[in-house]
Amino acid sequence: MLHRTRALGSLVGLCATSALLVGCGSAENTQPPPAGQPSPQASAPIETTGTYEPYRPGAAAVTYDQVQVPPGATAKISSQRIGDGQTEIKVALTGLQPNRTYGAHVHTKPCGPTGEDAGPHFQQNLDPVKPSVDPAYANPQNEVWLDLHTDAQGNANPSAKGNWQFANRNDANSFVIHETHTHTEPGKAGTAGARLACVTAKF
């Protein structure tokens, strides 16, 4: 009987120790990553949709050139953290000019009455010189470039992946379509001509 009692006591002690260890493990797994470091976890996509129209207060999707981005064209923008600090952005566009190349980027401010209201490009590491035309900063790793070429129906589905950390920032607020492909040479890096249209979006 004494032997059974001691065995039972040992078993209870082992269970208590195991429960304590499990509890400690659970608490450790819920800790946020250190400040300034990206979370390795994936997230649900953040989606924005809009139908392009001439500017009006409150419009989510604005066209500034109704020939190149006709009213009624649509945009669906999806931003998703996919783990290991990587973010993927996907865009589905319909109703643009067919068989045409456009530049496109994420910009810092919401859309306004003019294309310039969207501000400069989002940059993960900010260029101290403005406007930013230095390839060391104006490049598709530091900025979000989504250049596209439409099909015969005027549709396109550009996407990009990078180490952009939108969750800790408040300077990614719009998706802007430009008139030309994005340049890469010094002095012109990041430029893509006139701003044709804008969608106020979350990333």
C-alpha positions in Angstrom: 0.0 0.0 0.0 2.9 2.4 0.9 4.5 1.6 -2.4 1.3 2.5 -4.3 0.9 5.7 -2.4 4.4 6.8 -3.1 4.0 6.0 -6.8 0.7 7.9 -7.0 2.4 10.9 -5.3 5.2 10.8 -7.8 2.7 10.7 -10.7 0.8 13.7 -9.4 4.0 15.6 -9.0 5.1 14.7 -12.6 1.7 15.9 -13.9 1.9 19.1 -12.0 5.4 19.7 -13.3 4.3 18.9 -16.9 1.3 21.3 -16.6 3.6 24.0 -15.4 6.0 23.5 -18.3 3.2 23.5 -20.8 1.8 26.6 -19.3 5.2 28.4 -19.5 5.5 27.2 -23.1 2.1 28.6 -24.0 2.9 32.0 -22.4 6.2 32.2 -24.2 4.5 31.5 -27.6 2.1 34.4 -27.2 4.8 37.0 -26.6 5.1 39.6 -29.4 8.3 39.9 -31.4 10.9 42.4 -30.1 10.3 46.0 -31.0 11.3 46.8 -34.5 11.4 43.2 -35.7 8.8 41.8 -38.1 6.5 39.1 -37.0 7.2 35.8 -38.8 3.5 35.0 -38.8 1.2 35.1 -41.8 -1.9 37.3 -41.7 -5.3 37.4 -43.4 -5.4 39.6 -46.5 -6.4 43.2 -46.4 -8.6 44.0 -49.4 -9.6 47.2 -51.1 -12.0 47.5 -54.1 -13.0 50.5 -56.1 -14.6 51.6 -59.4 -12.8 54.5 -61.0 -14.7 57.7 -61.4 -14.0 61.4 -61.8 -12.9 63.0 -58.5 -15.6 63.7 -55.9 -15.2 64.0 -52.1 -15.2 60.5 -50.6 -14.4 58.7 -53.9 -12.4 55.6 -53.2 -11.1 55.3 -56.8 -10.4 58.3 -58.9 -9.4 58.7 -62.6 -7.5 61.8 -63.6 -7.2 60.7 -67.3 -10.6 59.3 -68.4 -9.1 58.0 -71.7 -6.3 56.0 -70.2 -8.3 54.9 -67.1 -11.9 55.1 -68.1 -14.7 55.6 -65.6 -16.1 52.2 -64.7 -12.7 50.5 -64.7 -12.2 48.6 -61.5 -9.4 47.7 -59.1 -9.1 45.1 -56.3 -6.0 45.4 -54.1 -5.0 42.7 -51.7 -2.1 43.1 -49.2 -1.1 40.1 -47.1 1.8 39.3 -44.7 2.9 35.8 -45.8 5.5 35.1 -43.1 9.2 35.6 -42.5 8.8 39.4 -42.8 7.5 39.1 -46.4 4.4 40.9 -47.6 2.6 40.2 -50.9 0.5 42.7 -52.8 -1.8 41.5 -55.6 -3.9 43.8 -57.8 -6.7 42.9 -60.2 -7.6 45.6 -62.7 -10.3 45.6 -65.4 -11.4 48.1 -68.0 -8.1 49.9 -68.8 -6.8 50.5 -72.3 -6.0 47.2 -74.0 -2.5 46.0 -74.7 -0.9 48.9 -72.9 1.9 49.3 -70.3 1.3 51.3 -67.2 3.5 52.1 -64.2 2.0 51.6 -60.7 3.2 52.1 -57.1 2.0 52.3 -53.5 2.0 56.0 -52.4 2.1 57.6 -49.0 -1.2 59.6 -48.9 -4.8 59.1 -49.8 -6.2 60.2 -53.2 -7.3 63.7 -53.7 -8.5 66.1 -56.4 -5.1 65.8 -58.3 -2.7 62.9 -58.7 -0.1 64.8 -56.7 -2.2 64.7 -53.6 -1.2 61.0 -53.2 2.3 62.1 -52.2 5.6 60.3 -53.0 6.1 56.5 -53.2 6.1 54.5 -50.0 9.7 53.6 -49.1 10.7 51.0 -46.4 13.9 53.0 -45.9 13.3 56.7 -46.5 15.5 58.6 -48.9 16.7 61.7 -47.1 16.8 63.5 -50.5 13.5 64.6 -52.1 12.3 63.9 -54.7 13.8 60.4 -54.5 15.4 59.4 -57.8 18.4 57.6 -56.5 18.3 53.8 -57.4 19.6 53.0 -53.9 16.2 54.1 -52.6 13.9 54.2 -55.7 13.9 50.5 -56.5 11.4 47.7 -56.4 12.8 46.2 -53.1 12.5 49.4 -51.1 9.4 50.7 -52.8 6.3 48.8 -54.1 6.4 48.7 -57.9 3.4 47.1 -59.6 4.0 47.9 -63.3 1.6 46.1 -65.6 0.7 45.3 -69.2 -3.0 44.9 -70.0 -4.4 42.1 -72.1 -6.8 42.6 -75.1 -9.7 43.3 -72.8 -7.8 45.9 -70.8 -7.3 43.7 -67.7 -4.1 43.0 -65.7 -3.1 41.3 -62.5 0.3 42.7 -61.3 1.8 41.5 -58.0 4.9 42.1 -55.9 6.6 40.6 -52.8 9.0 42.4 -50.4 10.1 43.1 -46.9 7.7 46.0 -46.4 6.4 46.5 -42.9 3.1 48.3 -43.3 1.7 47.4 -39.8 4.2 49.7 -38.0 3.7 52.6 -40.5 1.1 55.1 -41.5 2.6 56.1 -44.8 1.1 53.6 -47.3 -2.4 54.9 -48.2 -2.9 54.6 -52.0 -2.3 52.7 -55.2 -1.5 55.0 -58.2 -1.4 54.1 -61.9 1.1 56.1 -64.0 1.4 56.7 -67.8 4.7 54.8 -68.4 6.7 51.9 -67.1 8.9 52.8 -64.1 12.4 54.1 -64.8 15.5 52.7 -63.1 18.4 54.9 -64.2 20.0 57.5 -61.8 18.1 60.8 -61.8 14.9 59.2 -63.1 14.7 56.1 -60.8 11.1 55.5 -59.7 9.5 58.0 -62.1 6.8 56.8 -64.4 5.2 59.9 -65.9 1.8 61.4 -65.1 -0.4 60.0 -62.5 -3.5 58.7 -64.3 -5.6 57.3 -61.5 -5.6 56.6 -57.7 -7.2 54.2 -55.3 -7.2 55.0 -51.5 -6.2 51.7 -50.0 -5.1 49.9 -46.9 -2.0 47.8 -46.8 
